[in-house]
Amino acid sequence: MKVFKVFFLLLLSVNTFAASTTVNPFSIEFYTNKNTINVKAKLTLACRYEKVVWSDSAEYNTEYKDIDLTVSNKDQRNGLTKHTLSLTNKQYLEVTGIFKPTKGCKSEIRFDLNDANYSIGWANQFSRPISFSYWNFKSYSSDDTIFRPTTLRDQIEGKLLSFNYTPVSSQVNVSLLADGERVTEILGTNVALNKETNMPYRLK
Protein backbone atom coordinates (compact mmCIF):
# COMPACT_ATOMS: atom_id res chain seq x y z
CA MET A 1 0.00 0.00 0.00
CA LYS A 2 2.87 2.37 0.90
CA VAL A 3 4.54 1.60 -2.41
CA PHE A 4 1.32 2.47 -4.27
CA LYS A 5 1.02 5.79 -2.39
CA VAL A 6 4.61 6.74 -3.19
CA PHE A 7 4.08 5.87 -6.86
CA PHE A 8 0.84 7.89 -7.01
CA LEU A 9 2.45 10.95 -5.40
CA LEU A 10 5.37 10.73 -7.82
CA LEU A 11 2.99 10.50 -10.77
CA LEU A 12 1.00 13.45 -9.45
CA SER A 13 4.08 15.62 -9.05
CA VAL A 14 5.26 14.88 -12.58
CA ASN A 15 1.94 15.70 -14.24
CA THR A 16 1.07 18.92 -12.42
CA PHE A 17 3.53 20.88 -14.55
CA ALA A 18 2.05 23.01 -17.32
CA ALA A 19 3.31 23.54 -20.85
CA SER A 20 2.82 26.86 -22.62
CA THR A 21 3.72 28.91 -25.67
CA THR A 22 4.05 32.69 -25.81
CA VAL A 23 4.28 34.98 -28.85
CA ASN A 24 5.30 38.56 -28.15
CA PRO A 25 4.39 41.46 -30.48
CA PHE A 26 6.58 41.75 -33.58
CA SER A 27 6.76 43.50 -36.93
CA ILE A 28 8.31 42.53 -40.29
CA GLU A 29 8.55 44.73 -43.41
CA PHE A 30 8.94 43.59 -47.03
CA TYR A 31 8.03 44.74 -50.54
CA THR A 32 6.18 43.65 -53.68
CA ASN A 33 5.58 45.31 -57.03
CA LYS A 34 2.36 47.31 -56.81
CA ASN A 35 -0.87 45.39 -57.51
CA THR A 36 0.85 42.04 -58.11
CA ILE A 37 0.60 40.06 -54.86
CA ASN A 38 -1.95 39.82 -52.06
CA VAL A 39 -0.58 38.87 -48.67
CA LYS A 40 -2.20 36.96 -45.81
CA ALA A 41 -0.69 35.53 -42.64
CA LYS A 42 -1.99 33.50 -39.72
CA LEU A 43 -0.46 32.68 -36.36
CA THR A 44 -1.47 29.39 -34.74
CA LEU A 45 -0.80 28.49 -31.12
CA ALA A 46 -1.41 24.85 -30.21
CA CYS A 47 -1.21 22.83 -27.01
CA ARG A 48 -1.88 19.15 -26.66
CA TYR A 49 -1.94 16.53 -23.94
CA GLU A 50 -2.09 12.77 -23.92
CA LYS A 51 -5.32 11.20 -22.74
CA VAL A 52 -5.19 8.61 -19.99
CA VAL A 53 -6.33 5.50 -21.85
CA TRP A 54 -6.06 1.82 -20.99
CA SER A 55 -4.41 0.72 -24.20
CA ASP A 56 -1.00 0.57 -25.86
CA SER A 57 -1.74 3.43 -28.30
CA ALA A 58 -1.50 7.10 -27.35
CA GLU A 59 -4.42 9.46 -27.87
CA TYR A 60 -4.17 13.25 -27.74
CA ASN A 61 -6.45 16.21 -27.24
CA THR A 62 -5.28 19.42 -28.94
CA GLU A 63 -6.38 22.99 -28.35
CA TYR A 64 -5.77 25.67 -31.00
CA LYS A 65 -5.71 29.46 -30.99
CA ASP A 66 -5.69 31.06 -34.46
CA ILE A 67 -4.89 34.74 -34.99
CA ASP A 68 -5.03 36.52 -38.35
CA LEU A 69 -1.95 38.72 -38.44
CA THR A 70 -2.28 42.35 -39.49
CA VAL A 71 -0.84 43.21 -42.91
CA SER A 72 -0.71 46.93 -43.72
CA ASN A 73 0.08 48.00 -47.29
CA LYS A 74 1.59 51.34 -48.28
CA ASP A 75 2.30 52.25 -51.90
CA GLN A 76 5.72 53.77 -52.55
CA ARG A 77 6.70 56.35 -55.17
CA ASN A 78 8.98 53.86 -56.93
CA GLY A 79 6.11 51.55 -57.96
CA LEU A 80 6.52 49.19 -55.02
CA THR A 81 4.20 48.43 -52.13
CA LYS A 82 5.64 48.17 -48.63
CA HIS A 83 3.90 45.53 -46.54
CA THR A 84 4.15 45.47 -42.76
CA LEU A 85 3.26 42.15 -41.14
CA SER A 86 2.64 42.55 -37.44
CA LEU A 87 1.30 41.08 -34.24
CA THR A 88 0.17 43.91 -31.97
CA ASN A 89 -0.85 42.01 -28.84
CA LYS A 90 0.92 39.31 -26.87
CA GLN A 91 -0.57 35.84 -27.37
CA TYR A 92 -0.45 32.98 -24.86
CA LEU A 93 -1.74 29.43 -24.62
CA GLU A 94 -1.11 26.73 -22.05
CA VAL A 95 -2.24 23.25 -21.06
CA THR A 96 -2.53 22.20 -17.41
CA GLY A 97 -4.09 19.41 -15.37
CA ILE A 98 -2.75 16.72 -13.13
CA PHE A 99 -4.16 13.87 -15.20
CA LYS A 100 -2.84 15.14 -18.54
CA PRO A 101 0.51 13.46 -19.21
CA THR A 102 2.89 14.29 -22.07
CA LYS A 103 1.92 17.94 -22.38
CA GLY A 104 3.36 20.07 -25.16
CA CYS A 105 2.83 23.40 -26.96
CA LYS A 106 4.05 25.19 -30.08
CA SER A 107 3.44 28.29 -32.22
CA GLU A 108 3.60 28.50 -36.03
CA ILE A 109 3.13 31.12 -38.73
CA ARG A 110 1.60 30.50 -42.14
CA PHE A 111 2.48 33.25 -44.63
CA ASP A 112 0.60 33.22 -47.97
CA LEU A 113 1.48 35.10 -51.16
CA ASN A 114 -1.43 35.06 -53.62
CA ASP A 115 -1.12 36.26 -57.20
CA ALA A 116 -3.33 39.32 -57.70
CA ASN A 117 -3.58 38.84 -61.47
CA TYR A 118 -3.12 35.24 -62.59
CA SER A 119 -4.87 31.94 -61.90
CA ILE A 120 -3.91 28.28 -61.80
CA GLY A 121 -6.07 27.70 -64.85
CA TRP A 122 -6.01 23.90 -64.78
CA ALA A 123 -9.48 22.30 -64.87
CA ASN A 124 -11.07 25.76 -65.34
CA GLN A 125 -9.71 26.99 -62.00
CA PHE A 126 -9.71 30.61 -63.19
CA SER A 127 -10.86 31.99 -59.83
CA ARG A 128 -8.06 30.29 -57.88
CA PRO A 129 -4.90 32.41 -57.73
CA ILE A 130 -1.36 31.15 -58.04
CA SER A 131 -0.10 30.93 -54.48
CA PHE A 132 3.04 30.29 -52.46
CA SER A 133 3.19 29.69 -48.72
CA TYR A 134 5.84 29.79 -46.04
CA TRP A 135 5.03 27.51 -43.12
CA ASN A 136 7.46 27.24 -40.23
CA PHE A 137 6.77 23.74 -38.93
CA LYS A 138 7.54 23.33 -35.23
CA SER A 139 7.57 20.40 -32.84
CA TYR A 140 5.60 20.31 -29.62
CA SER A 141 7.72 21.26 -26.61
CA SER A 142 7.07 20.30 -23.00
CA ASP A 143 8.80 23.50 -21.84
CA ASP A 144 7.37 27.00 -21.53
CA THR A 145 8.46 28.36 -24.90
CA ILE A 146 8.66 31.88 -26.33
CA PHE A 147 8.17 31.93 -30.09
CA ARG A 148 10.21 34.26 -32.29
CA PRO A 149 9.59 34.61 -36.06
CA THR A 150 13.33 34.46 -36.79
CA THR A 151 13.14 32.15 -39.80
CA LEU A 152 10.43 34.15 -41.56
CA ARG A 153 12.23 37.41 -40.80
CA ASP A 154 15.46 36.07 -42.31
CA GLN A 155 13.58 35.06 -45.49
CA ILE A 156 11.56 38.22 -46.20
CA GLU A 157 12.69 41.19 -44.08
CA GLY A 158 13.40 44.16 -46.34
CA LYS A 159 13.22 42.06 -49.52
CA LEU A 160 11.29 42.50 -52.76
CA LEU A 161 9.10 39.43 -53.32
CA SER A 162 7.88 38.64 -56.83
CA PHE A 163 6.69 35.80 -59.07
CA ASN A 164 8.66 34.63 -62.10
CA TYR A 165 6.69 33.18 -65.04
CA THR A 166 8.42 30.90 -67.58
CA PRO A 167 6.26 29.46 -70.41
CA VAL A 168 7.20 25.88 -71.29
CA SER A 169 5.16 23.87 -73.82
CA SER A 170 1.53 23.92 -72.63
CA GLN A 171 2.23 25.25 -69.14
CA VAL A 172 3.87 28.10 -67.26
CA ASN A 173 6.46 27.34 -64.61
CA VAL A 174 6.14 29.78 -61.73
CA SER A 175 8.70 30.40 -58.99
CA LEU A 176 9.01 32.82 -56.09
CA LEU A 177 11.82 35.37 -56.12
CA ALA A 178 13.31 37.41 -53.29
CA ASP A 179 15.35 40.38 -54.55
CA GLY A 180 15.46 38.69 -57.95
CA GLU A 181 16.84 35.38 -56.65
CA ARG A 182 14.79 32.21 -56.55
CA VAL A 183 13.63 31.17 -53.08
CA THR A 184 14.98 27.62 -53.04
CA GLU A 185 13.18 26.72 -49.79
CA ILE A 186 9.86 26.87 -51.65
CA LEU A 187 9.12 24.57 -54.57
CA GLY A 188 7.94 26.15 -57.79
CA THR A 189 4.63 25.26 -59.38
CA ASN A 190 3.17 25.00 -62.88
CA VAL A 191 -0.08 26.46 -64.19
CA ALA A 192 -2.04 26.38 -67.43
CA LEU A 193 -0.70 28.43 -70.35
CA ASN A 194 -2.90 30.93 -72.15
CA LYS A 195 -1.53 30.56 -75.69
CA GLU A 196 -2.89 33.94 -76.72
CA THR A 197 -0.75 35.80 -74.18
CA ASN A 198 2.00 33.24 -73.46
CA MET A 199 1.22 33.82 -69.79
CA PRO A 200 -1.06 32.20 -67.18
CA TYR A 201 -4.80 32.81 -67.48
CA ARG A 202 -6.07 35.97 -65.80
CA LEU A 203 -8.04 35.69 -62.59
CA LYS A 204 -11.80 35.87 -62.97
C-alpha positions in Angstrom: 0.0 0.0 0.0 2.9 2.4 0.9 4.5 1.6 -2.4 1.3 2.5 -4.3 1.0 5.8 -2.4 4.6 6.7 -3.2 4.1 5.9 -6.9 0.8 7.9 -7.0 2.5 10.9 -5.4 5.4 10.7 -7.8 3.0 10.5 -10.8 1.0 13.4 -9.5 4.1 15.6 -9.0 5.3 14.9 -12.6 1.9 15.7 -14.2 1.1 18.9 -12.4 3.5 20.9 -14.5 2.0 23.0 -17.3 3.3 23.5 -20.8 2.8 26.9 -22.6 3.7 28.9 -25.7 4.0 32.7 -25.8 4.3 35.0 -28.8 5.3 38.6 -28.2 4.4 41.5 -30.5 6.6 41.7 -33.6 6.8 43.5 -36.9 8.3 42.5 -40.3 8.6 44.7 -43.4 8.9 43.6 -47.0 8.0 44.7 -50.5 6.2 43.7 -53.7 5.6 45.3 -57.0 2.4 47.3 -56.8 -0.9 45.4 -57.5 0.9 42.0 -58.1 0.6 40.1 -54.9 -2.0 39.8 -52.1 -0.6 38.9 -48.7 -2.2 37.0 -45.8 -0.7 35.5 -42.6 -2.0 33.5 -39.7 -0.5 32.7 -36.4 -1.5 29.4 -34.7 -0.8 28.5 -31.1 -1.4 24.9 -30.2 -1.2 22.8 -27.0 -1.9 19.1 -26.7 -1.9 16.5 -23.9 -2.1 12.8 -23.9 -5.3 11.2 -22.7 -5.2 8.6 -20.0 -6.3 5.5 -21.8 -6.1 1.8 -21.0 -4.4 0.7 -24.2 -1.0 0.6 -25.9 -1.7 3.4 -28.3 -1.5 7.1 -27.3 -4.4 9.5 -27.9 -4.2 13.3 -27.7 -6.5 16.2 -27.2 -5.3 19.4 -28.9 -6.4 23.0 -28.3 -5.8 25.7 -31.0 -5.7 29.5 -31.0 -5.7 31.1 -34.5 -4.9 34.7 -35.0 -5.0 36.5 -38.4 -1.9 38.7 -38.4 -2.3 42.3 -39.5 -0.8 43.2 -42.9 -0.7 46.9 -43.7 0.1 48.0 -47.3 1.6 51.3 -48.3 2.3 52.3 -51.9 5.7 53.8 -52.6 6.7 56.4 -55.2 9.0 53.9 -56.9 6.1 51.6 -58.0 6.5 49.2 -55.0 4.2 48.4 -52.1 5.6 48.2 -48.6 3.9 45.5 -46.5 4.1 45.5 -42.8 3.3 42.1 -41.1 2.6 42.5 -37.4 1.3 41.1 -34.2 0.2 43.9 -32.0 -0.9 42.0 -28.8 0.9 39.3 -26.9 -0.6 35.8 -27.4 -0.4 33.0 -24.9 -1.7 29.4 -24.6 -1.1 26.7 -22.0 -2.2 23.3 -21.1 -2.5 22.2 -17.4 -4.1 19.4 -15.4 -2.7 16.7 -13.1 -4.2 13.9 -15.2 -2.8 15.1 -18.5 0.5 13.5 -19.2 2.9 14.3 -22.1 1.9 17.9 -22.4 3.4 20.1 -25.2 2.8 23.4 -27.0 4.1 25.2 -30.1 3.4 28.3 -32.2 3.6 28.5 -36.0 3.1 31.1 -38.7 1.6 30.5 -42.1 2.5 33.3 -44.6 0.6 33.2 -48.0 1.5 35.1 -51.2 -1.4 35.1 -53.6 -1.1 36.3 -57.2 -3.3 39.3 -57.7 -3.6 38.8 -61.5 -3.1 35.2 -62.6 -4.9 31.9 -61.9 -3.9 28.3 -61.8 -6.1 27.7 -64.8 -6.0 23.9 -64.8 -9.5 22.3 -64.9 -11.1 25.8 -65.3 -9.7 27.0 -62.0 -9.7 30.6 -63.2 -10.9 32.0 -59.8 -8.1 30.3 -57.9 -4.9 32.4 -57.7 -1.4 31.1 -58.0 -0.1 30.9 -54.5 3.0 30.3 -52.5 3.2 29.7 -48.7 5.8 29.8 -46.0 5.0 27.5 -43.1 7.5 27.2 -40.2 6.8 23.7 -38.9 7.5 23.3 -35.2 7.6 20.4 -32.8 5.6 20.3 -29.6 7.7 21.3 -26.6 7.1 20.3 -23.0 8.8 23.5 -21.8 7.4 27.0 -21.5 8.5 28.4 -24.9 8.7 31.9 -26.3 8.2 31.9 -30.1 10.2 34.3 -32.3 9.6 34.6 -36.1 13.3 34.5 -36.8 13.1 32.1 -39.8 10.4 34.1 -41.6 12.2 37.4 -40.8 15.5 36.1 -42.3 13.6 35.1 -45.5 11.6 38.2 -46.2 12.7 41.2 -44.1 13.4 44.2 -46.3 13.2 42.1 -49.5 11.3 42.5 -52.8 9.1 39.4 -53.3 7.9 38.6 -56.8 6.7 35.8 -59.1 8.7 34.6 -62.1 6.7 33.2 -65.0 8.4 30.9 -67.6 6.3 29.5 -70.4 7.2 25.9 -71.3 5.2 23.9 -73.8 1.5 23.9 -72.6 2.2 25.3 -69.1 3.9 28.1 -67.3 6.5 27.3 -64.6 6.1 29.8 -61.7 8.7 30.4 -59.0 9.0 32.8 -56.1 11.8 35.4 -56.1 13.3 37.4 -53.3 15.3 40.4 -54.5 15.5 38.7 -58.0 16.8 35.4 -56.7 14.8 32.2 -56.6 13.6 31.2 -53.1 15.0 27.6 -53.0 13.2 26.7 -49.8 9.9 26.9 -51.6 9.1 24.6 -54.6 7.9 26.1 -57.8 4.6 25.3 -59.4 3.2 25.0 -62.9 -0.1 26.5 -64.2 -2.0 26.4 -67.4 -0.7 28.4 -70.4 -2.9 30.9 -72.2 -1.5 30.6 -75.7 -2.9 33.9 -76.7 -0.8 35.8 -74.2 2.0 33.2 -73.5 1.2 33.8 -69.8 -1.1 32.2 -67.2 -4.8 32.8 -67.5 -6.1 36.0 -65.8 -8.0 35.7 -62.6 -11.8 35.9 -63.0 
